[in-house]
Amino acid sequence: MGIDRQVHHLSAMARLVRAQMRLGASTGSLRCNVPDDLEQVVAAALRVIREAGVRFVVFGGWGVAAYGHLRGTADVDVLVEPGRLDVLEDAYRRSKAVVERKGTFLEVLMPGGEGLPVHLTEAGSEVAREALDGAVTAELAGEAVPVMDPHEIVASKLIAEREDDPERHAKDLGDIQALDRLGHINRRRLLALLHKRAGPECGERHYRRFLDLTGRSR
């Protein structure tokens, strides 16, 4: 297994998010029941996608958690293959979930897990489809879970720095630094990916930003 295959069990993330939800419930900011086994709720949400025969990959807070970086998050982010949201919407409704459709975006509230929405985004670009192809396997509740490759995660955050959203920007920078610190980023591979995604000139600029953030030298 190479540097990009060192994945961690996601049960620790489930415990962290459950503790976060319990705090929200105690302060009144979360107005729903906190499930006893959040791990099973999230696994059930992902199982619906798998059983519908739809390819997917987990990213966001749960994605970086697969590599050992645990942080708070308010949802589960999932990228799904294009043209299958109708299938997934029907599948989730049959599973008694609450579903809201907004274009190429689906919000799902699983029974017993109403405080943790699952957000499904359609992979509409070639870049997103390549993220599906390069998924890495983690584990949740004894089931295989495809998560986004760490280089894809870092490249996407570098290219789309969101300085207009300070809270999200801080999370993104923290994710980049943590994935590198934990030994999941191969510099040559990241540089090649940035060149491919943003072109040589912009790719070099994003790579220099990575070096600045992580305290690395060329």
Contacts in CASP RR format, 6 or more apart in sequence:
PFRMAT RR
TARGET T0000
AUTHOR 0000-0000-0000
METHOD contacts of the structure
MODEL  1
MGIDRQVHHLSAMARLVRAQMRLGASTGSLRCNVPDDLEQVVAAALRVIR
EAGVRFVVFGGWGVAAYGHLRGTADVDVLVEPGRLDVLEDAYRRSKAVVE
RKGTFLEVLMPGGEGLPVHLTEAGSEVAREALDGAVTAELAGEAVPVMDP
HEIVASKLIAEREDDPERHAKDLGDIQALDRLGHINRRRLLALLHKRAGP
ECGERHYRRFLDLTGRSR
3 183 0 8 1.000
3 184 0 8 1.000
3 185 0 8 1.000
3 186 0 8 1.000
4 136 0 8 1.000
4 149 0 8 1.000
4 150 0 8 1.000
4 151 0 8 1.000
4 184 0 8 1.000
4 186 0 8 1.000
4 189 0 8 1.000
5 136 0 8 1.000
6 67 0 8 1.000
6 183 0 8 1.000
6 184 0 8 1.000
7 66 0 8 1.000
7 67 0 8 1.000
7 136 0 8 1.000
7 137 0 8 1.000
7 138 0 8 1.000
7 139 0 8 1.000
7 147 0 8 1.000
8 65 0 8 1.000
8 66 0 8 1.000
8 67 0 8 1.000
8 68 0 8 1.000
8 138 0 8 1.000
9 138 0 8 1.000
9 139 0 8 1.000
9 140 0 8 1.000
10 39 0 8 1.000
10 42 0 8 1.000
10 62 0 8 1.000
10 65 0 8 1.000
10 66 0 8 1.000
10 138 0 8 1.000
10 139 0 8 1.000
10 140 0 8 1.000
10 145 0 8 1.000
11 39 0 8 1.000
11 140 0 8 1.000
11 141 0 8 1.000
12 65 0 8 1.000
12 68 0 8 1.000
12 70 0 8 1.000
13 61 0 8 1.000
13 62 0 8 1.000
13 65 0 8 1.000
13 66 0 8 1.000
13 70 0 8 1.000
14 38 0 8 1.000
14 39 0 8 1.000
14 42 0 8 1.000
14 140 0 8 1.000
15 38 0 8 1.000
15 39 0 8 1.000
16 65 0 8 1.000
16 70 0 8 1.000
16 71 0 8 1.000
16 72 0 8 1.000
17 38 0 8 1.000
17 72 0 8 1.000
17 73 0 8 1.000
17 116 0 8 1.000
18 34 0 8 1.000
18 35 0 8 1.000
18 38 0 8 1.000
20 72 0 8 1.000
21 30 0 8 1.000
21 34 0 8 1.000
21 38 0 8 1.000
21 115 0 8 1.000
21 116 0 8 1.000
22 34 0 8 1.000
24 30 0 8 1.000
25 31 0 8 1.000
25 32 0 8 1.000
25 33 0 8 1.000
25 34 0 8 1.000
30 115 0 8 1.000
32 113 0 8 1.000
32 114 0 8 1.000
32 115 0 8 1.000
33 112 0 8 1.000
33 113 0 8 1.000
33 114 0 8 1.000
34 115 0 8 1.000
35 41 0 8 1.000
35 112 0 8 1.000
35 113 0 8 1.000
38 113 0 8 1.000
38 116 0 8 1.000
39 140 0 8 1.000
39 141 0 8 1.000
40 141 0 8 1.000
41 110 0 8 1.000
41 112 0 8 1.000
41 113 0 8 1.000
41 116 0 8 1.000
42 62 0 8 1.000
42 76 0 8 1.000
42 116 0 8 1.000
42 118 0 8 1.000
42 140 0 8 1.000
42 141 0 8 1.000
43 140 0 8 1.000
43 141 0 8 1.000
43 142 0 8 1.000
43 143 0 8 1.000
43 145 0 8 1.000
44 95 0 8 1.000
44 110 0 8 1.000
45 76 0 8 1.000
45 97 0 8 1.000
45 108 0 8 1.000
45 110 0 8 1.000
45 118 0 8 1.000
46 56 0 8 1.000
46 58 0 8 1.000
46 78 0 8 1.000
46 140 0 8 1.000
46 143 0 8 1.000
46 145 0 8 1.000
47 143 0 8 1.000
48 88 0 8 1.000
48 91 0 8 1.000
48 92 0 8 1.000
48 95 0 8 1.000
48 97 0 8 1.000
49 56 0 8 1.000
49 78 0 8 1.000
49 80 0 8 1.000
49 88 0 8 1.000
49 91 0 8 1.000
49 120 0 8 1.000
50 56 0 8 1.000
51 91 0 8 1.000
52 84 0 8 1.000
52 87 0 8 1.000
52 88 0 8 1.000
52 91 0 8 1.000
53 87 0 8 1.000
54 80 0 8 1.000
54 81 0 8 1.000
54 84 0 8 1.000
54 87 0 8 1.000
54 88 0 8 1.000
55 80 0 8 1.000
55 81 0 8 1.000
55 132 0 8 1.000
55 146 0 8 1.000
56 78 0 8 1.000
56 79 0 8 1.000
56 80 0 8 1.000
56 81 0 8 1.000
56 120 0 8 1.000
56 132 0 8 1.000
56 146 0 8 1.000
57 78 0 8 1.000
57 79 0 8 1.000
57 131 0 8 1.000
57 132 0 8 1.000
57 134 0 8 1.000
57 135 0 8 1.000
57 146 0 8 1.000
57 147 0 8 1.000
57 148 0 8 1.000
58 66 0 8 1.000
58 76 0 8 1.000
58 77 0 8 1.000
58 78 0 8 1.000
58 79 0 8 1.000
58 138 0 8 1.000
58 145 0 8 1.000
58 146 0 8 1.000
58 147 0 8 1.000
58 148 0 8 1.000
59 77 0 8 1.000
59 78 0 8 1.000
59 79 0 8 1.000
59 131 0 8 1.000
59 147 0 8 1.000
59 148 0 8 1.000
59 153 0 8 1.000
60 73 0 8 1.000
60 77 0 8 1.000
60 148 0 8 1.000
60 153 0 8 1.000
60 175 0 8 1.000
61 71 0 8 1.000
61 72 0 8 1.000
61 73 0 8 1.000
61 77 0 8 1.000
61 175 0 8 1.000
62 73 0 8 1.000
62 76 0 8 1.000
62 77 0 8 1.000
62 147 0 8 1.000
63 77 0 8 1.000
63 138 0 8 1.000
63 147 0 8 1.000
63 148 0 8 1.000
63 153 0 8 1.000
64 71 0 8 1.000
64 150 0 8 1.000
64 153 0 8 1.000
64 175 0 8 1.000
64 178 0 8 1.000
64 179 0 8 1.000
65 71 0 8 1.000
66 136 0 8 1.000
66 138 0 8 1.000
66 145 0 8 1.000
66 147 0 8 1.000
67 147 0 8 1.000
67 150 0 8 1.000
67 179 0 8 1.000
67 182 0 8 1.000
67 184 0 8 1.000
68 178 0 8 1.000
68 182 0 8 1.000
69 175 0 8 1.000
69 178 0 8 1.000
69 179 0 8 1.000
69 182 0 8 1.000
71 171 0 8 1.000
71 174 0 8 1.000
71 175 0 8 1.000
74 116 0 8 1.000
74 117 0 8 1.000
75 116 0 8 1.000
75 117 0 8 1.000
75 118 0 8 1.000
75 119 0 8 1.000
76 116 0 8 1.000
76 117 0 8 1.000
76 118 0 8 1.000
76 119 0 8 1.000
77 119 0 8 1.000
77 121 0 8 1.000
78 118 0 8 1.000
78 119 0 8 1.000
78 120 0 8 1.000
78 121 0 8 1.000
79 120 0 8 1.000
79 121 0 8 1.000
79 122 0 8 1.000
79 123 0 8 1.000
79 128 0 8 1.000
79 131 0 8 1.000
79 132 0 8 1.000
79 148 0 8 1.000
80 88 0 8 1.000
80 120 0 8 1.000
80 121 0 8 1.000
80 122 0 8 1.000
80 123 0 8 1.000
81 122 0 8 1.000
81 123 0 8 1.000
81 129 0 8 1.000
81 132 0 8 1.000
82 122 0 8 1.000
82 123 0 8 1.000
82 124 0 8 1.000
82 129 0 8 1.000
83 122 0 8 1.000
84 122 0 8 1.000
85 101 0 8 1.000
85 103 0 8 1.000
85 104 0 8 1.000
85 106 0 8 1.000
85 120 0 8 1.000
85 122 0 8 1.000
88 106 0 8 1.000
88 120 0 8 1.000
89 99 0 8 1.000
89 101 0 8 1.000
89 106 0 8 1.000
92 99 0 8 1.000
92 106 0 8 1.000
92 108 0 8 1.000
93 99 0 8 1.000
95 110 0 8 1.000
95 111 0 8 1.000
96 111 0 8 1.000
97 108 0 8 1.000
97 109 0 8 1.000
97 110 0 8 1.000
97 111 0 8 1.000
98 108 0 8 1.000
98 109 0 8 1.000
98 114 0 8 1.000
99 106 0 8 1.000
99 107 0 8 1.000
99 108 0 8 1.000
99 109 0 8 1.000
100 106 0 8 1.000
100 107 0 8 1.000
104 121 0 8 1.000
104 122 0 8 1.000
104 124 0 8 1.000
105 119 0 8 1.000
105 120 0 8 1.000
105 121 0 8 1.000
105 122 0 8 1.000
106 119 0 8 1.000
106 120 0 8 1.000
106 121 0 8 1.000
107 117 0 8 1.000
107 118 0 8 1.000
107 119 0 8 1.000
107 120 0 8 1.000
108 117 0 8 1.000
108 118 0 8 1.000
108 119 0 8 1.000
108 120 0 8 1.000
109 115 0 8 1.000
109 117 0 8 1.000
109 118 0 8 1.000
110 116 0 8 1.000
110 118 0 8 1.000
123 129 0 8 1.000
123 131 0 8 1.000
123 132 0 8 1.000
127 156 0 8 1.000
127 197 0 8 1.000
130 152 0 8 1.000
131 148 0 8 1.000
131 149 0 8 1.000
131 152 0 8 1.000
132 146 0 8 1.000
134 149 0 8 1.000
134 152 0 8 1.000
135 146 0 8 1.000
135 147 0 8 1.000
135 148 0 8 1.000
135 149 0 8 1.000
136 146 0 8 1.000
136 147 0 8 1.000
136 148 0 8 1.000
136 149 0 8 1.000
136 150 0 8 1.000
137 144 0 8 1.000
137 145 0 8 1.000
137 146 0 8 1.000
137 147 0 8 1.000
138 144 0 8 1.000
138 145 0 8 1.000
138 146 0 8 1.000
138 147 0 8 1.000
139 145 0 8 1.000
150 179 0 8 1.000
150 184 0 8 1.000
150 185 0 8 1.000
151 185 0 8 1.000
151 186 0 8 1.000
151 189 0 8 1.000
151 190 0 8 1.000
151 193 0 8 1.000
152 193 0 8 1.000
153 175 0 8 1.000
153 179 0 8 1.000
154 175 0 8 1.000
154 176 0 8 1.000
154 179 0 8 1.000
154 180 0 8 1.000
154 185 0 8 1.000
154 190 0 8 1.000
154 210 0 8 1.000
155 190 0 8 1.000
155 193 0 8 1.000
155 194 0 8 1.000
155 197 0 8 1.000
155 206 0 8 1.000
156 197 0 8 1.000
157 172 0 8 1.000
157 173 0 8 1.000
157 175 0 8 1.000
157 176 0 8 1.000
158 176 0 8 1.000
158 194 0 8 1.000
158 206 0 8 1.000
158 207 0 8 1.000
158 209 0 8 1.000
158 210 0 8 1.000
159 194 0 8 1.000
159 197 0 8 1.000
159 198 0 8 1.000
159 202 0 8 1.000
159 206 0 8 1.000
161 169 0 8 1.000
161 172 0 8 1.000
161 209 0 8 1.000
162 168 0 8 1.000
162 169 0 8 1.000
162 172 0 8 1.000
163 169 0 8 1.000
173 213 0 8 1.000
176 210 0 8 1.000
176 213 0 8 1.000
176 214 0 8 1.000
177 213 0 8 1.000
177 214 0 8 1.000
179 185 0 8 1.000
180 210 0 8 1.000
180 213 0 8 1.000
180 214 0 8 1.000
180 216 0 8 1.000
181 214 0 8 1.000
187 216 0 8 1.000
190 207 0 8 1.000
190 210 0 8 1.000
191 203 0 8 1.000
191 207 0 8 1.000
194 202 0 8 1.000
194 203 0 8 1.000
194 204 0 8 1.000
194 206 0 8 1.000
194 207 0 8 1.000
194 210 0 8 1.000
195 203 0 8 1.000
195 204 0 8 1.000
197 203 0 8 1.000
198 206 0 8 1.000
210 216 0 8 1.000
211 217 0 8 1.000
211 218 0 8 1.000
END
